[in-house]
Amino acid sequence: MDERAAVTPVNLLEYEAAARAVVPQGLFEFIAGGAEDEVSLRENRAAFGRWRLLPRVMRGVTEPATATTVLGQPVSLPVLVSPMGLHRLAHADGEYATAAAAKAVGTIFCLSCAASCAVEQVAARAGGWWFQIYLMDDRGLTLDLVRRAEAAGAAAISLTVDVPVRGRREADERNRFALPPGTTMPNLLSRVGDADPADYFALAKWDAAITWADLDWLVSSTRLPVVVKGILAPEDARLAVEHGAKAIQVSNHGGRQLDSAVGSLDALPAVVEAVDGMAEVVLDGGVRRGTDVLKALALGARAVLIGRPVLYGLATAGEAGVARVFEMLRQELVIDMMLCGLEDLGAITPSLVVPALR
């Protein structure tokens, strides 16, 4: 793949255009697209526009500190890599490069079970990392993946719960999306049987009938903390905590599942209230600016996770592109914290944000 982008991005939003210039159309639309009319995809960005910052001045802040912890793990900034499959669609180095970049910038990389590189090989290049799974209809495969992640040094298990069935992604239907030759999901290959390893849909099968009892089973089956990803309703957040979740990831799956689901940031305040400090709350969906990070933290998130911008940076310049995405966001965050009079992340309170005037 040509690693020269058509434009030189100066922010995360511009990385999308840069990636579009180097990734084949069908693959790019698989990465960038959402479900049906893409209402939820747009709402993830629009939700940040519904809040404004109320800065304080003359606070003597000169060097804001962006470090924090998530589930006890130190990170250099409150921005993590969200789990996404098939990084090799963006760049030949795939998850190897993403994991190495996350380690270099001092943040957590969440490896998808649908990765295009094997768990153990990615773990060897990663710093702090989590492992994302679905509950497969074959619980033996699910448990095998958990054990592999534990043995390879994962710090948490992230369970995605908002995919009983795949959302209808019409761009993929138009493009007749299939994995390119040589790109597979090696962690799931044991379940393929006679299926074509390039058939994404044959590989990605999971149990549609999961219940809270299945979360009980997972929590009891691993020594690692469990993050439940894909929560929007406060009632579900409360139930997840009651059934053993140590963190809640507020997410509408990047707008790729139920279209017209609320934007993640819109769902965040009620989830934080429902959890009431019993678990950490993180958020993904639409984060592109340092000010987005501040708004999410002011509304109660411990940290945010980014997805597509990571793949866009990967597509344009491999490991260096991913690192640049994080450094760019860190630079914005530092400037924004100074402009808001915030010496560290602990100084962020709900008073930092006010609703935008309609």
N, C-alpha and C positions, 0 to 999 in steps of 0.2 A: 504494500500500500504506500502511496506517495505520502510522505509525512509533512509535506509543505502545505500549510493552510492557504486558502485563497485570500484571507484577510488576517491581519494580526490582531487578535482579540485584546481589548483593554478592560473587559469585564466578563463575568460568567455568561451573561446573556449573549454576548457576541461569539462565544465558543460554539453555539449551536450552528451558526452560519459557517463557521470555519470547518466544523465536522461534516456538514452537508457537502462541502466542496470536495471532500476526500473519501467519503463512504458511499458505496453504490446505493442507488435510490431505494431499492427494496429493503436493504439492510438498515439504512438510515430511518426509514419510516417505521420499521419494527422497533427501533430504539426510541424514536421521538414520539410515536403516535399514542393515542389513547383509545378508549372504547367508544363506539357508536358516534355520537355528535361531538365528542370530546368536551362536553360541558365541564365535567369534573377536572379534566386536565387544565382548562382555563381558570377554573375557580381556585385552584391551588395558588396561582399567581395573584388573582384578583383579591383573595382574602387578605393578603398583606397590605393592599391598598385601602382596606377598611379601617386601618389604624394609623395614627400619627404619633410621632415622638414628642415628648415634652421635656426638652433638655434643661439641665441646670448649668449655671455659669459660675465663673470665678471660684472654682473648686480646687485649684492648684494641681490639677492632674497633668502629668508630663509623660509618664510611661505606663499606660494601662496594662494590666496583667490579664491575659486571655486564657490562662491555664485553669483546668478544673479536673474533676473526676467523674466518671460514669460507671456505675456499679463498682466503685472502688478503684477503677483503673485510671491512672493519670493520663490526661491528654493535654496537648499544648494549646488547643482551642476547642470550643464546644461544637465542633463540626465533625461528624463521622462519615464513613462511607456506607451508604445504604446497600443492602443485599440486592444484587442484580445478576442474572445469569448471563453466560455467553459473552464475556468480555472480548473474546477473540473475533467477534463480529466487528469490533471497532479497531482492533490492532492485533497483529500476530502474537505479540507477547502476552496478551490477555491478562488474566488475573495475576500472573507473576509480576507484571509491571505495576498494576494497581496496588497490590499488597506492599511492594517495595516502596512505592511513593508514599503510601500512608505511614509506613514505618519511618521514613525519612522526615516527614513533617510532624510526626509525633501524635498520630491519631489512630483510632480504631478502625480496622477494616472488617466488614461483615461479609464473609464468603458465602455465596449461594450454593445450595446443593445442586443447582442447575448450572454450575460453573463449567467453563470449557477447559479447565485444568483440574488435576486431581488434588484432593484435600491435602495430602501429605506434602506434595511438592510446593503448593502455595504456602503452607504453614512454614516451611523452611525459609521463606523469604519475608514473612510477615513479622510485625512487631506484636502489639496486642491485637487480638482478632476474635471475632464471634463467628459462629457457624449457623446459617439459616437452613431450616428444613420445612417441608410440608409433612403432614401425617399421611403417609402412603397407605393405600389399601393393604399393602403388605407391611404389617407392623415389624416383621423381622428386618426388612430393608431399612425402615426408619431407625430401628434400634442399632443396626449395624453402622449407619451413618453417624449416629450420636457417639457410638463407641470410638469410631475412627477420629472424630473431632476431638473427643476427650484425650485420646492417646497422642494426638498431634499438637496439643497445647491450646486448644480453644479456651477462651475465658467465659463464654456464655453461649447458650443455645437460643436462637431467635426462631420462634414458631410463627409462621405466616398462617393466618386464620380466615382471610377474606377471599379465598379462592375455592369454594365448593365446586364451581364450574368456571371455566375461563370466560372473561368478558368478551364480547364480540368486537374484535378489532378489525374494522372493515378494510383498512389499508393492507393488512396482511392477507385478507381474502382476495383483494384485487391483485396483489403481487404474487399470490400463491406461494407465500413464504415457506421456505424449507432451509435447513442448515446447509451452508456451502460445503462442498467436498472437503473432508479433513477436519471439519469442526464438529465436535460431539460434546455430550455431557458425560464425561467419564465416570463421575460418581454415581450415575444412574444406569450405566450400561448393563449391570447385572440383571436388570429387570426387562431388558428388551426382548429376549427370546428370539423369535424369527423376524422381528420388526427391523426395518431399515434404520440403522443408527443415525441417519441424517433426518429422520422424521421427528421433528420437534414434538409433535403432538403424541406420538407413540411413546416417547420417553417420559413426558411430563404428566403422569397420571397420579392422582392422589385421591384420598378418601373424601367423598362429598358429604358423608354423614357424620362428621365429627361432632362431639358434644363436649361439655365441660368435663365430663368424666375422662375424656381422652387427655385433657390437660393434666388432670390428676395423675394419669398414667405416666405421662412424659416427665412431670416434675419428680415423681417417685423413681424414675428410671435413670436419672442422671444426677451427678454430684454438682453440676454446673447450674448457675442461676438461669432461669428461663425468662426471656423477653417475649411478650406476645405482641406480634406485629399485625396491624390491620384493624385497629379499634377506632371507632368513631362515636358510638353511643356511650354515654356515661354509665348506663346500667351494665354494659358489657365490660367496661373498665373495672367496675366494682367487682363483678363476678370473676374476672381474670385474677384479681388480687386475692380474692377469697379462695381460689383454686391454686394458688401458689406462685403466681407470676411475681417476679422481682422488679420488672420494668414493663411499662406499657409503651408501645410505639404507635402513636396516633398517625394514621395513614389511610388514604383511600387508594393505595397501590399505584400512586402516580397517575390516577385517572384512567387506569388500564382495565378496571374491573366493572363495577356498577357505575354507569354513567348517570349523571345528576346527583350522585352522592355529594355531600357537603365538602367544601375545601377543608384540608386538614387543619389549618389555623383556625377556621371557624369552629371546629369541633373541640379544639384544645382546652379552652377555659372550663367547660363543663366536665371534661374528663379529669382535669387537675382537681377540680372541686370534689368529684366523686371518689377519686383515689385518696385524697385527704392525707397525703404524706406517707401512706403505707407502701408505696412503691415509687420508683423514679419514673418520670414521664419524659419521653423523647418524641420527636416529631420529624416526619419527612413529608415532602411535597411542596414544590414551588420555591424553595429557598435558592435565591440567586444573589443576594446582596448582604453586606454586613448589617444593614439596617433590618433586614429580614430576621437575621439571627437575634438581634436585640429585641425585636417585637416578640418572637417566640419565647425567649427567655423571660421577658417581662410578663407574659401570659402564663408562665408556669413550667415551661419545658426545662429540663436539665441540660439538654443539648439538642441539636438538630442533625439530621442525616441528609446527605445529598446523593443523588443517583445519576440522572442524565448528564449533568455537567462533568462528572467524573469520566463518563464514557466519551464525551465530546473532547475533553482534554487528552484522553488516551488516544483517540483517533487522530488528533492533530500532531502529537509529538510523543506518543508512548509514555513511559514512566515520567519523563520530564514534563509532559503536558499535564499529567495528573497532579504532580507536585506544584506546577504553576497555578492550577485552579485553586488549590488550597492556600498557597501563599498570597494569591490575589485576594481571596476572601479574608484571609487574616489581616492583610494590610487595610482593607476597607473597615474591618471590625475595629482595629486599633484607632483609626481616624474617627470613626463614628462614636466610639467610647469617649475619646477626648472631647468631641463636640457636645457630648451629652453630660460631661462632667463625671464620668465613671472611672474610678481607679482600678476596679477589678470586677469580675462577674458577680461577686457577692453584693455589690452595690446596686445591682439591677433589681428593681421592685415594680409591682404593678403600676405605681404612679408614673412610670416612664412612658406609658402609652395612654392615649385617649382616642375615643372613636372619631373617625373622620367625619367632618360635617357633610351631610347629604346635600 
